[in-house]
Amino acid sequence: MSSAYEYAEGGEVTDELVLGWAVDKYGAQAVYGRTLSFHEIRMMDLAENVYRAYREREASENWAEWAEKNHAKARLLAEAGRLVDGE
């Protein structure tokens, strides 16, 4: 979560995002040579959800309104932000 948040802020891309994009583009069998585990799927989904939520919030004109309309995404970003800050 924290590395996806940092990437959204302009940091380096995370392995989970790169792998998720590759799986979307080529399929899990081509990328991994096997079926993905639940943990792998969960980590890629979580990274993608953090990244997309961050981008959505950035694109909004009013972050407070965005957070009010997107409770789950706002909580996810808050949690990721706390992880980045070391809390």
RODO-2510 file (C-alpha; in nm, 4 decimals, decimal comma):
residues 87
     n   res          X          Y          Z
     1     m     0,0000     0,0000     0,0000
     2     s     0,2645     0,2473     0,1000
     3     s     0,4794     0,1904    -0,2088
     4     a     0,1776     0,2370    -0,4391
     5     y     0,0959     0,5598    -0,2553
     6     e     0,4547     0,6777    -0,2906
     7     y     0,4484     0,5950    -0,6617
     8     a     0,1308     0,7982    -0,7040
     9     e     0,3133     1,0873    -0,5395
    10     g     0,5907     1,0631    -0,7984
    11     g     0,8106     0,7883    -0,6566
    12     e     0,9301     0,4693    -0,8213
    13     v     0,6803     0,2215    -0,9606
    14     t     0,6115    -0,0815    -0,7401
    15     d     0,6587    -0,4445    -0,8379
    16     e     0,2931    -0,5135    -0,7573
    17     l     0,1757    -0,2506    -1,0043
    18     v     0,4148    -0,3633    -1,2776
    19     l     0,3129    -0,7254    -1,2301
    20     g    -0,0563    -0,6361    -1,2198
    21     w    -0,0287    -0,4412    -1,5436
    22     a     0,1625    -0,7267    -1,7070
    23     v    -0,0965    -0,9815    -1,5916
    24     d    -0,3745    -0,7582    -1,7287
    25     k    -0,1928    -0,7274    -2,0596
    26     y    -0,0521    -1,0783    -2,1074
    27     g    -0,2304    -1,3020    -1,8585
    28     a    -0,1086    -1,4718    -1,5422
    29     q     0,0128    -1,7825    -1,7212
    30     a     0,2390    -1,5809    -1,9504
    31     v     0,3792    -1,3685    -1,6681
    32     y     0,4081    -1,6242    -1,3873
    33     g     0,3839    -1,9560    -1,5692
    34     r     0,1231    -2,0688    -1,3191
    35     t    -0,1992    -1,9765    -1,1457
    36     l    -0,1678    -1,6813    -0,9097
    37     s    -0,2008    -1,7283    -0,5358
    38     f    -0,4618    -1,5400    -0,3356
    39     h    -0,1842    -1,3374    -0,1722
    40     e    -0,0391    -1,2315    -0,5085
    41     i    -0,3803    -1,1313    -0,6393
    42     r    -0,4596    -0,9410    -0,3204
    43     m    -0,1296    -0,7503    -0,3261
    44     m    -0,1703    -0,6490    -0,6913
    45     d    -0,5323    -0,5432    -0,6351
    46     l    -0,4453    -0,3442    -0,3270
    47     a    -0,1629    -0,1605    -0,5028
    48     e    -0,3863    -0,0839    -0,8011
    49     n    -0,6703     0,0343    -0,5762
    50     v    -0,4402     0,2717    -0,3873
    51     y    -0,2928     0,4075    -0,7091
    52     r    -0,6308     0,4588    -0,8786
    53     a    -0,7865     0,6181    -0,5702
    54     y    -0,4931     0,8582    -0,5422
    55     r    -0,5253     0,9547    -0,9077
    56     e    -0,9022     1,0033    -0,8719
    57     r    -0,8539     1,2245    -0,5682
    58     e    -0,5870     1,4255    -0,7495
    59     a    -0,8207     1,4793    -1,0442
    60     s    -1,1036     1,6043    -0,8243
    61     e    -1,1513     1,9749    -0,7742
    62     n    -1,2386     1,9340    -0,4072
    63     w    -1,0714     1,6611    -0,2016
    64     a    -1,3209     1,6932     0,0842
    65     e    -1,6164     1,6405    -0,1504
    66     w    -1,4363     1,3510    -0,3163
    67     a    -1,3738     1,1884     0,0229
    68     e    -1,7388     1,2349     0,1220
    69     k    -1,8525     1,0591    -0,1957
    70     n    -1,5820     0,7902    -0,1816
    71     h    -1,5614     0,6768     0,1820
    72     a    -1,3850     0,3448     0,1186
    73     k    -1,1284     0,4963    -0,1172
    74     a    -1,0628     0,7827     0,1230
    75     r    -1,0069     0,5366     0,4103
    76     l    -0,7731     0,3322     0,1908
    77     l    -0,5674     0,6414     0,1045
    78     a    -0,5612     0,7515     0,4673
    79     e    -0,4290     0,4100     0,5722
    80     a    -0,1674     0,4099     0,2952
    81     g    -0,0629     0,7623     0,3897
    82     r    -0,0192     0,6599     0,7526
    83     l     0,2006     0,3706     0,6423
    84     v     0,4146     0,6067     0,4347
    85     d     0,4472     0,8410     0,7324
    86     g     0,5497     0,5508     0,9552
    87     e     0,2518     0,5711     1,1887
***
